[in-house]
Amino acid sequence: MSAPVVPDQTWYAATATCPPKTGHLCGDACADVAIVGGGFTGLGAALELCAHGIQPLLIEAGELGDGASGRNGGQAHIGQRRDQIWLERVMGQADARKLWDLALDARADLDRLIGTHGIDCALTPGVFETDHKRRYLAETQHYVQHLNEVYDYPHVRFVGAEECRTLVASPGYYGGRLDTYAAHLHPLNLARGMAKAALVGGAGLRTHSPATALARTAQGWRISTPHGEITADKVILAGDGMLQRLYKPLDARVMPINNFIAVTAPLGEERARALIANNYAVSDSRFVVYYFRMTPDHRLLFGGGENYSYTFPKNIAAFVRPHIARIFPPLRDVAIDYAWGGTLGITANRMPLVRELEPGLYTAAGYSGLGVILAPYFGKILAQAIAGERAGFDTLARIPNMRFPGGAALRWPTLVAAMSLFALRDRL
Ligand SMILES: Cc1cc2nc3c(=O)[nH]c(=O)nc-3n(C[C@H](O)[C@H](O)[C@H](O)COP(=O)(O)OP(=O)(O)OC[C@H]3O[C@@H](n4cnc5c(N)ncnc54)[C@H](O)[C@@H]3O)c2cc1C
């Protein structure tokens, strides 16, 4: 075993590019557009506003990328959080197609973002979505065919049991779908790269400046922070599930849950390649999904397990270890060098909430675990809507969203009961 795990030290923070230079909001300020939250959504919006000649003022409670954006699994999946068959049923063929096209444009936009601003975030192709139950394979095969034929999407293929074992050395999987346009990356470097580009574009970025209150004024909106107020014509709420009563109607629609990641000591190149082929990322079919990949220094970065409270387990490495052992039994006693938790917003139907909540007050939140590609892009779409280009926004705003049963007050017990039931189904 190696040295004890550093509390909440992420492998990303330990290997990231330097953060952009920012200070906190000091005194009062005015802006055409204020953004609350400095993750992918807020930074994506800031960048696009700059491109439209609008210089926004963004405030972040901690450091930029401190939220889910800088501490996630780094897996960039193609599509929306619900699959196309679900979207066709719920939203109809035409909107399902638009959402697919938006998802592909979001992926292309990631390349544009990285290329235009020279962001060094180790984008690596290939995500293998594995089935942990044999009975899921027929559905997977059918869905792959649907994407190939109905959506003319050539980058995904079905993987059967035999090939599966050559791609992931785990007894826990029976097959799946391999998408070579999906990818994985260093998310904190992406967030920091976006922030640096936004600064160059003229955005004001203020860290350690939590919004403590939000009020409508005759002209627009007023945001309070501990050391100054912002008045703005328009506001983007980009705090995902973490806004905690800043705008109460959101609390019943986007809820925070916690998810956990552990990173092992370096395994060596040969052993790493024997566990996962071709440097793919893997995520599985569990409701509480397992997702993992190798880092460039040949560590296993493994996400597994979640909880539904405002606190993290005291020993996150011990919390994640049994999940690693379930997938890779030989790693049951592997040294874990980093372990951390993150908070993400989920919605009742697992599709993001993108809305103009009141005139001049916008949000995109509740990506429900699929924000690496979508959040920067949905931030961009909010900015486009503010600049008068509403096509993408109007499509996203049609995605249905419902309140969690019990509303803001009773949502916790209901959520815990529902999630525990689904998590139990993973084990049956
Ligand atoms: C452990 C984990 C693993 C994940 N893995 C993946 C993955 O592999 N692939 C994938 O696609 N998605 C993944 N996700 C989800 C993805 O990270 C999120 O959907 C995405 O980062 C959301 O971006 P965001 O900018 O909306 O929110 P965040 O990145 O959470 O940013 C919100 C920001 O708002 C700030 N904030 C909150 N309240 C205030 C306030 N009052 N004032 C000022 N600032 C405030 C927070 O400090 C935070 O920095 C994962 C999430 C977690 C937690």
The ligand as a Gaussian input file, in Angstrom:
#p B3LYP/6-31G(d) Opt

LIG

0 1
 C      -18.008000      12.509000      -9.734000
 C      -18.654000      12.954000     -11.038000
 C      -18.390000      12.256000     -12.204000
 C      -18.958000      12.677000     -13.410000
 N      -18.576000      12.043000     -14.553000
 C      -19.031000      12.491000     -15.745000
 C      -18.545000      11.920000     -16.945000
 O      -17.653000      11.063000     -16.952000
 N      -19.090000      12.359000     -18.116000
 C      -20.038000      13.340000     -18.152000
 O      -20.497000      13.691000     -19.235000
 N      -20.465000      13.953000     -17.013000
 C      -19.972000      13.566000     -15.823000
 N      -20.374000      14.182000     -14.671000
 C      -21.318000      15.304000     -14.773000
 C      -20.625000      16.595000     -15.231000
 O      -19.435000      16.770000     -14.521000
 C      -21.573000      17.776000     -14.982000
 O      -22.788000      17.520000     -15.655000
 C      -21.038000      19.098000     -15.496000
 O      -19.720000      19.319000     -15.048000
 C      -21.948000      20.236000     -15.056000
 O      -21.324000      21.454000     -15.314000
 P      -21.914000      22.773000     -14.677000
 O      -21.026000      23.891000     -15.088000
 O      -23.354000      22.890000     -14.991000
 O      -21.828000      22.535000     -13.107000
 P      -20.552000      22.585000     -12.167000
 O      -19.316000      22.190000     -12.826000
 O      -20.926000      21.863000     -10.922000
 O      -20.396000      24.123000     -11.867000
 C      -21.288000      24.830000     -11.048000
 C      -20.471000      25.871000     -10.320000
 O      -21.361000      26.761000      -9.671000
 C      -20.744000      27.170000      -8.474000
 N      -21.782000      27.685000      -7.590000
 C      -22.797000      27.001000      -7.008000
 N      -23.542000      27.839000      -6.260000
 C      -22.994000      29.082000      -6.411000
 C      -23.322000      30.355000      -5.893000
 N      -24.353000      30.551000      -5.067000
 N      -22.541000      31.408000      -6.254000
 C      -21.493000      31.248000      -7.105000
 N      -21.140000      30.045000      -7.612000
 C      -21.891000      28.981000      -7.267000
 C      -20.077000      25.903000      -7.962000
 O      -19.037000      26.208000      -7.059000
 C      -19.585000      25.268000      -9.239000
 O      -18.237000      25.586000      -9.524000
 C      -19.843000      13.796000     -13.445000
 C      -20.105000      14.487000     -12.269000
 C      -19.518000      14.089000     -11.074000
 C      -19.789000      14.869000      -9.816000

